[in-house]
Amino acid sequence: MQQKHSPLPWKIVTMDNGKYGWIEDSTGEQVMGLGTLRYSINPEITADFIVRACNAHEELLEAMKKVEGMIYDSDCKTARDAAEILQAVIAKAEKGEKP
């Protein structure tokens, strides 16, 4: 049985004027500390990117699957080529496979 990640949506929580922080899930549990991000070039931007990407992942994946099916079923070769690109990205998002 595949484990599920912490429940979405996630959010950034900071204390002491942003000196300390973490990402927490929808239940208030800490997902990851942001201590190591303090040493990156733009820690707040990096944390925001992580949260936005995770929160949007399922919805984006579902939309890509719908569009891929619509394109693949069309008569246009260019559309089918586009569908194959989407299939590769969907596989990467679902299983961590490289396109």
DSSP file (Angstrom, degrees, kcal/mol; ACC not computed):
  #  RESIDUE AA STRUCTURE BP1 BP2  ACC     N-H-->O    O-->H-N    N-H-->O    O-->H-N    TCO  KAPPA ALPHA  PHI   PSI    X-CA   Y-CA   Z-CA
    1    1 A M              0   0    0      0, 0.0     2,-0.3     0, 0.0     0, 0.0   0.000 360.0 360.0 360.0 129.9    0.0    0.0    0.0
    2    2 A Q        -     0   0    0      1,-0.1     2,-0.2     0, 0.0     0, 0.0  -0.566 360.0-123.7 -78.8 134.2    1.4    3.4   -1.0
    3    3 A Q        -     0   0    0     -2,-0.3     2,-0.3     1,-0.0    -1,-0.1  -0.509  21.4-134.4 -75.3 145.2    1.7    5.9    1.7
    4    4 A K        -     0   0    0     -2,-0.2    -1,-0.0     1,-0.1     0, 0.0  -0.737  20.7-114.3 -97.5 147.7    0.0    9.3    1.2
    5    5 A H        -     0   0    0     -2,-0.3     3,-0.1     1,-0.2    -1,-0.1  -0.149  52.6 -65.1 -69.9 173.3    1.7   12.6    1.9
    6    6 A S  S    S-     0   0    0      1,-0.1    -1,-0.2    25,-0.0     4,-0.0  -0.290  72.3 -84.3 -59.0 146.7    0.6   14.9    4.7
    7    7 A P        -     0   0    0      0, 0.0    19,-1.8     0, 0.0    20,-0.3  -0.242  61.4 -93.7 -62.2 139.3   -2.9   16.3    4.1
    8    8 A L  S    S+     0   0    0     17,-0.2     2,-0.1    -3,-0.1    17,-0.1  -0.544  88.8  61.6 -90.3 160.7   -3.2   19.4    1.9
    9    9 A P        -     0   0    0      0, 0.0     2,-0.3     0, 0.0    43,-0.1   0.544  66.3-165.9 -79.9 155.2   -3.3   22.3    1.8
   10   10 A W        -     0   0    0     41,-0.3     2,-0.3    15,-0.2    15,-0.2  -0.663   4.9-170.2 -97.3 159.2    0.0   23.2    3.3
   11   11 A K  E     -A   24   0A   0     13,-2.2    13,-2.6    -2,-0.3     2,-0.4  -0.978  24.3-110.8-146.6 161.1    1.1   26.6    4.5
   12   12 A I  E     -A   23   0A   0     -2,-0.3     2,-0.4    11,-0.2    11,-0.2  -0.780  28.1-168.6 -93.2 133.6    4.1   28.4    5.7
   13   13 A V  E     -A   22   0A   0      9,-2.9     9,-2.3    -2,-0.4     2,-0.3  -0.988   8.2-177.5-121.7 130.4    4.3   29.4    9.4
   14   14 A T  E     -A   21   0A   0     -2,-0.4     2,-0.3     7,-0.2     7,-0.3  -0.911   7.1-171.1-128.1 157.6    7.0   31.7   10.7
   15   15 A M  E  >> +A   20   0A   0      5,-2.6     5,-1.9    -2,-0.3     4,-0.7  -0.919  64.0  31.7-137.5 162.8    8.0   33.1   14.0
   16   16 A D  T >45S-     0   0    0     -2,-0.3     3,-1.5     1,-0.2    -1,-0.2   0.933 134.5 -50.0  54.6  53.4   10.4   35.8   15.3
   17   17 A N  T 345S-     0   0    0      1,-0.3    -1,-0.2    -3,-0.1    -2,-0.0   0.853 110.9 -49.7  54.4  40.6   10.0   38.0   12.2
   18   18 A G  T 345S+     0   0    0      2,-0.2    -1,-0.3    -3,-0.2    -2,-0.2   0.472 109.3 119.7  83.0   2.0   10.6   35.1    9.8
   19   19 A K  T <<5S+     0   0    0     -3,-1.5     2,-0.3    -4,-0.7    -3,-0.2   0.859  80.6  28.5 -67.9 -34.1   13.8   34.0   11.5
   20   20 A Y  E   <S+A   15   0A   0     -5,-1.9    -5,-2.6     2,-0.0     2,-0.3  -0.925  77.0 144.9-124.6 149.7   12.3   30.5   12.2
   21   21 A G  E     -A   14   0A   0     -2,-0.3    13,-2.5    -7,-0.3     2,-0.3  -0.994  21.0-167.7-171.1 173.4    9.6   28.7   10.3
   22   22 A W  E     -AB  13  33A   0     -9,-2.3    -9,-2.9    -2,-0.3     2,-0.5  -0.967  29.4-109.7-159.9 167.4    8.2   25.5    9.0
   23   23 A I  E     -AB  12  32A   0      9,-2.8     8,-3.8    -2,-0.3     9,-1.4  -0.931  37.0-169.5-104.9 131.4    5.6   24.1    6.6
   24   24 A E  E     -AB  11  30A   0    -13,-2.6   -13,-2.2    -2,-0.5     6,-0.2  -0.896  14.8-125.5-123.3 155.7    2.6   22.6    8.2
   25   25 A D    >   -     0   0    0      4,-2.7     3,-1.9    -2,-0.3   -17,-0.2  -0.182  42.9 -84.4 -88.0-176.1   -0.3   20.5    6.8
   26   26 A S  T 3  S+     0   0    0    -19,-1.8   -18,-0.1     1,-0.3   -16,-0.1   0.646 128.1  55.3 -67.4 -14.0   -4.0   21.1    7.0
   27   27 A T  T 3  S-     0   0    0    -20,-0.3    -1,-0.3     2,-0.1     3,-0.1   0.472 119.9-106.7 -94.2  -2.5   -4.1   19.4   10.5
   28   28 A G  S <  S+     0   0    0     -3,-1.9     2,-0.3     1,-0.3    -2,-0.1   0.481  74.3 139.5  91.0   2.9   -1.5   21.8   11.9
   29   29 A E        -     0   0    0      1,-0.1    -4,-2.7    -5,-0.0    -1,-0.3  -0.597  59.7-108.3 -81.5 142.3    1.3   19.1   11.9
   30   30 A Q  E     -B   24   0A   0     -2,-0.3    -6,-0.3    -6,-0.2     3,-0.1  -0.535  32.0-178.6 -71.7 128.8    4.8   20.1   10.9
   31   31 A V  E     -     0   0A   0     -8,-3.8     2,-0.3     1,-0.4    -7,-0.2   0.847  68.6 -14.9 -92.1 -46.0    5.7   18.8    7.5
   32   32 A M  E     -B   23   0A   0     -9,-1.4    -9,-2.8     3,-0.0    -1,-0.4  -0.976  63.8-118.3-158.7 145.8    9.3   20.2    7.3
   33   33 A G  E     -B   22   0A   0     -2,-0.3     3,-0.3   -11,-0.2   -11,-0.3  -0.538  14.7-143.5 -81.1 153.0   11.3   22.8    9.1
   34   34 A L     >  +     0   0    0    -13,-2.5     4,-1.0    -2,-0.2     3,-0.4   0.217  68.7 110.7-101.3  14.3   12.7   25.7    7.1
   35   35 A G  T >4 S+     0   0    0    -14,-0.3     3,-0.8     1,-0.3     4,-0.3   0.900  79.4  46.7 -55.8 -45.0   16.0   25.9    9.0
   36   36 A T  G >4 S+     0   0    0     -3,-0.3     3,-1.1     1,-0.2    -1,-0.3   0.786 103.9  63.3 -71.3 -24.7   18.0   24.7    6.0
   37   37 A L  G >4 S+     0   0    0     -3,-0.4     3,-1.9     1,-0.2    -1,-0.2   0.757  85.5  74.8 -69.5 -22.5   16.2   27.1    3.7
   38   38 A R  G << S+     0   0    0     -4,-1.0    -1,-0.2    -3,-0.8    -2,-0.2   0.792  95.4  51.7 -58.7 -25.4   17.6   30.1    5.7
   39   39 A Y  G <  S+     0   0    0     -3,-1.1    -1,-0.3    -4,-0.3    -2,-0.2   0.452  92.3  93.6 -93.8  -0.5   20.9   29.4    4.0
   40   40 A S  S <  S-     0   0    0     -3,-1.9    -3,-0.0    -4,-0.1     6,-0.0  -0.413  90.7-105.5 -84.7 169.9   19.5   29.4    0.5
   41   41 A I  S    S+     0   0    0      1,-0.3    -1,-0.1    -2,-0.1    -4,-0.0   0.921 111.6  13.4 -63.1 -46.6   19.5   32.6   -1.6
   42   42 A N  S  > S+     0   0    0      1,-0.1     4,-2.6     2,-0.1    -1,-0.3  -0.682  70.2 172.7-130.9  77.5   15.8   33.3   -1.2
   43   43 A P  H  > S+     0   0    0      0, 0.0     4,-2.6     0, 0.0     5,-0.2   0.868  79.7  49.5 -60.0 -39.2   14.4   31.1    1.6
   44   44 A E  H  > S+     0   0    0      2,-0.2     4,-2.3     1,-0.2     5,-0.1   0.908 113.1  46.9 -66.7 -40.1   10.9   32.7    1.6
   45   45 A I  H  > S+     0   0    0      2,-0.2     4,-2.3     1,-0.2    -1,-0.2   0.902 112.9  49.9 -67.1 -40.5   10.5   32.3   -2.2
   46   46 A T  H  X S+     0   0    0     -4,-2.6     4,-2.3     2,-0.2    -2,-0.2   0.929 112.1  46.9 -63.7 -45.8   11.8   28.7   -2.0
   47   47 A A  H  X S+     0   0    0     -4,-2.6     4,-2.3     1,-0.2    -2,-0.2   0.905 111.7  51.2 -62.6 -42.1    9.3   27.8    0.8
   48   48 A D  H  X S+     0   0    0     -4,-2.3     4,-2.8    -5,-0.2     5,-0.2   0.901 109.3  51.2 -61.8 -41.0    6.5   29.5   -1.1
   49   49 A F  H  X S+     0   0    0     -4,-2.3     4,-2.7     2,-0.2     5,-0.3   0.921 109.4  50.2 -62.0 -45.0    7.3   27.5   -4.2
   50   50 A I  H  X S+     0   0    0     -4,-2.3     4,-2.3     2,-0.2     5,-0.2   0.936 113.7  45.0 -58.4 -48.2    7.3   24.2   -2.3
   51   51 A V  H  X S+     0   0    0     -4,-2.3     4,-2.7     2,-0.2   -41,-0.3   0.930 115.0  46.7 -65.1 -46.9    3.9   25.0   -0.8
   52   52 A R  H  X S+     0   0    0     -4,-2.8     4,-1.9     1,-0.2    -1,-0.2   0.914 113.4  49.0 -62.8 -42.4    2.3   26.2   -4.1
   53   53 A A  H  X S+     0   0    0     -4,-2.7     4,-1.1    -5,-0.2    -1,-0.2   0.923 114.7  44.4 -64.2 -44.3    3.7   23.2   -6.0
   54   54 A C  H  X S+     0   0    0     -4,-2.3     4,-0.5    -5,-0.3     3,-0.4   0.922 113.6  49.5 -67.1 -43.6    2.4   20.7   -3.5
   55   55 A N  H  < S+     0   0    0     -4,-2.7     4,-0.3     1,-0.2    -1,-0.2   0.825 117.9  40.2 -66.0 -30.7   -1.0   22.3   -3.1
   56   56 A A  H  X S+     0   0    0     -4,-1.9     4,-2.8    -5,-0.2     5,-0.3   0.578  90.7  93.9 -92.0 -11.3   -1.5   22.5   -6.8
   57   57 A H  H  X S+     0   0    0     -4,-1.1     4,-2.6    -3,-0.4     5,-0.2   0.900  86.1  42.4 -53.5 -55.1   -0.1   19.1   -7.7
   58   58 A E  H  X S+     0   0    0     -4,-0.5     4,-2.3     1,-0.2    -1,-0.2   0.905 117.0  47.3 -62.9 -43.2   -3.2   16.9   -7.6
   59   59 A E  H  > S+     0   0    0     -4,-0.3     4,-2.2     2,-0.2    -1,-0.2   0.908 113.9  47.2 -66.3 -42.3   -5.3   19.5   -9.5
   60   60 A L  H  X S+     0   0    0     -4,-2.8     4,-2.7     2,-0.2    -2,-0.2   0.917 111.9  50.8 -64.4 -43.0   -2.7   20.1  -12.2
   61   61 A L  H  X S+     0   0    0     -4,-2.6     4,-2.1    -5,-0.3    -2,-0.2   0.917 110.7  48.4 -61.3 -44.1   -2.2   16.3  -12.6
   62   62 A E  H  X S+     0   0    0     -4,-2.3     4,-2.0    -5,-0.2    -1,-0.2   0.906 112.1  49.3 -63.6 -41.7   -5.9   15.8  -13.1
   63   63 A A  H  X S+     0   0    0     -4,-2.2     4,-2.6     1,-0.2     5,-0.2   0.908 109.8  51.5 -64.4 -42.0   -6.2   18.6  -15.6
   64   64 A M  H  X S+     0   0    0     -4,-2.7     4,-2.8     1,-0.2    -1,-0.2   0.894 108.5  51.8 -62.4 -39.0   -3.2   17.3  -17.6
   65   65 A K  H  X S+     0   0    0     -4,-2.1     4,-2.1     2,-0.2    -1,-0.2   0.913 110.9  47.5 -64.0 -42.2   -4.8   13.8  -17.7
   66   66 A K  H  X S+     0   0    0     -4,-2.0     4,-2.1     2,-0.2    -2,-0.2   0.948 115.4  44.3 -62.4 -48.9   -8.1   15.3  -19.0
   67   67 A V  H  X S+     0   0    0     -4,-2.6     4,-2.8     1,-0.2     5,-0.3   0.898 110.6  55.2 -64.3 -40.8   -6.3   17.4  -21.7
   68   68 A E  H  X S+     0   0    0     -4,-2.8     4,-2.8    -5,-0.2    -1,-0.2   0.918 109.3  47.4 -58.4 -44.2   -4.1   14.5  -22.6
   69   69 A G  H  X S+     0   0    0     -4,-2.1     4,-1.6     2,-0.2    -1,-0.2   0.899 112.5  48.8 -64.3 -41.5   -7.1   12.3  -23.3
   70   70 A M  H  < S+     0   0    0     -4,-2.1     4,-0.2     2,-0.2    -2,-0.2   0.912 116.2  42.9 -64.6 -43.1   -8.8   15.0  -25.3
   71   71 A I  H >< S+     0   0    0     -4,-2.8     3,-1.7     1,-0.2    -2,-0.2   0.924 111.2  53.7 -70.0 -44.6   -5.7   15.6  -27.4
   72   72 A Y  H 3< S+     0   0    0     -4,-2.8    -1,-0.2     1,-0.3    -2,-0.2   0.840 106.0  53.9 -61.8 -33.8   -4.8   12.0  -27.9
   73   73 A D  T 3< S+     0   0    0     -4,-1.6    -1,-0.3    -5,-0.2    -2,-0.2   0.517  91.3  99.1 -79.7  -4.4   -8.3   11.2  -29.3
   74   74 A S  S <  S-     0   0    0     -3,-1.7    -3,-0.0    -4,-0.2     6,-0.0  -0.273  78.4-124.8 -79.2 170.0   -8.0   14.0  -31.9
   75   75 A D  S    S+     0   0    0      4,-0.0     2,-0.4    -2,-0.0    -1,-0.1   0.505  78.2 103.2 -90.3  -5.9   -7.1   13.4  -35.6
   76   76 A C     >  -     0   0    0     -5,-0.2     4,-2.0     1,-0.1     5,-0.2  -0.661  61.6-150.8 -87.4 127.0   -4.2   15.8  -35.6
   77   77 A K  H  > S+     0   0    0     -2,-0.4     4,-2.5     1,-0.2     5,-0.2   0.888  99.2  54.5 -61.8 -40.0   -0.7   14.4  -35.5
   78   78 A T  H  > S+     0   0    0      1,-0.2     4,-2.2     2,-0.2    -1,-0.2   0.903 107.9  50.2 -60.9 -40.0    0.6   17.5  -33.7
   79   79 A A  H  > S+     0   0    0      2,-0.2     4,-2.2     1,-0.2    -1,-0.2   0.903 109.8  50.0 -64.8 -40.8   -2.0   17.1  -31.1
   80   80 A R  H  X S+     0   0    0     -4,-2.0     4,-1.9     2,-0.2    -2,-0.2   0.888 109.1  52.0 -65.9 -37.2   -1.1   13.4  -30.6
   81   81 A D  H  X S+     0   0    0     -4,-2.5     4,-1.6     2,-0.2    -1,-0.2   0.913 109.5  49.8 -61.9 -42.1    2.6   14.4  -30.3
   82   82 A A  H  X S+     0   0    0     -4,-2.2     4,-2.3     1,-0.2    -2,-0.2   0.884 107.4  54.9 -63.0 -38.5    1.5   17.0  -27.6
   83   83 A A  H  X S+     0   0    0     -4,-2.2     4,-2.5     1,-0.2    -1,-0.2   0.882 104.8  53.2 -62.8 -38.2   -0.4   14.2  -25.8
   84   84 A E  H  X S+     0   0    0     -4,-1.9     4,-1.8     2,-0.2    -1,-0.2   0.875 107.7  50.9 -65.8 -36.3    2.7   12.1  -25.7
   85   85 A I  H  X S+     0   0    0     -4,-1.6     4,-2.0     2,-0.2    -2,-0.2   0.932 111.1  48.5 -63.3 -45.3    4.6   14.9  -24.1
   86   86 A L  H  X S+     0   0    0     -4,-2.3     4,-2.9     1,-0.2    -2,-0.2   0.894 107.1  56.1 -61.9 -39.7    1.8   15.2  -21.5
   87   87 A Q  H  X S+     0   0    0     -4,-2.5     4,-2.3     1,-0.2    -1,-0.2   0.904 107.7  48.8 -59.0 -41.1    1.9   11.5  -20.9
   88   88 A A  H  X S+     0   0    0     -4,-1.8     4,-2.0     2,-0.2    -1,-0.2   0.909 113.1  46.3 -65.7 -42.2    5.6   11.7  -20.0
   89   89 A V  H  X S+     0   0    0     -4,-2.0     4,-2.5     2,-0.2    -2,-0.2   0.888 111.2  52.2 -68.8 -38.5    5.1   14.6  -17.6
   90   90 A I  H  X S+     0   0    0     -4,-2.9     4,-2.7     2,-0.2     5,-0.2   0.923 109.0  50.5 -61.8 -43.9    2.1   12.9  -16.0
   91   91 A A  H  X S+     0   0    0     -4,-2.3     4,-2.6    -5,-0.2     6,-1.1   0.906 110.8  49.4 -60.8 -41.5    4.3    9.8  -15.5
   92   92 A K  H  X S+     0   0    0     -4,-2.0     4,-2.0     4,-0.2    -1,-0.2   0.924 113.2  46.0 -63.4 -44.3    6.9   11.9  -13.9
   93   93 A A  H  < S+     0   0    0     -4,-2.5    -2,-0.2     1,-0.2    -1,-0.2   0.878 118.4  42.3 -67.6 -37.4    4.4   13.6  -11.6
   94   94 A E  H  < S+     0   0    0     -4,-2.7    -2,-0.2    -5,-0.2    -1,-0.2   0.894 135.4  10.6 -76.8 -40.4    2.8   10.4  -10.6
   95   95 A K  H  < S-     0   0    0     -4,-2.6    -3,-0.2    -5,-0.2    -2,-0.2   0.403  97.8-108.6-123.9   0.0    5.8    8.1  -10.1
   96   96 A G     <  +     0   0    0     -4,-2.0    -4,-0.2    -5,-0.4    -3,-0.1   0.687  64.8 157.0  76.4  16.4    8.8   10.3  -10.2
   97   97 A E        -     0   0    0     -6,-1.1    -1,-0.2    -7,-0.1    -2,-0.1  -0.453  45.8-114.7 -76.2 149.2    9.8    8.9  -13.6
   98   98 A K              0   0    0     -2,-0.1    -1,-0.1     1,-0.1    -9,-0.0  -0.658 360.0 360.0 -81.1 137.0   12.0   10.9  -15.9
   99   99 A P              0   0    0      0, 0.0    -1,-0.1     0, 0.0   -10,-0.1   0.513 360.0 360.0 -69.0 360.0   10.3   12.0  -19.1
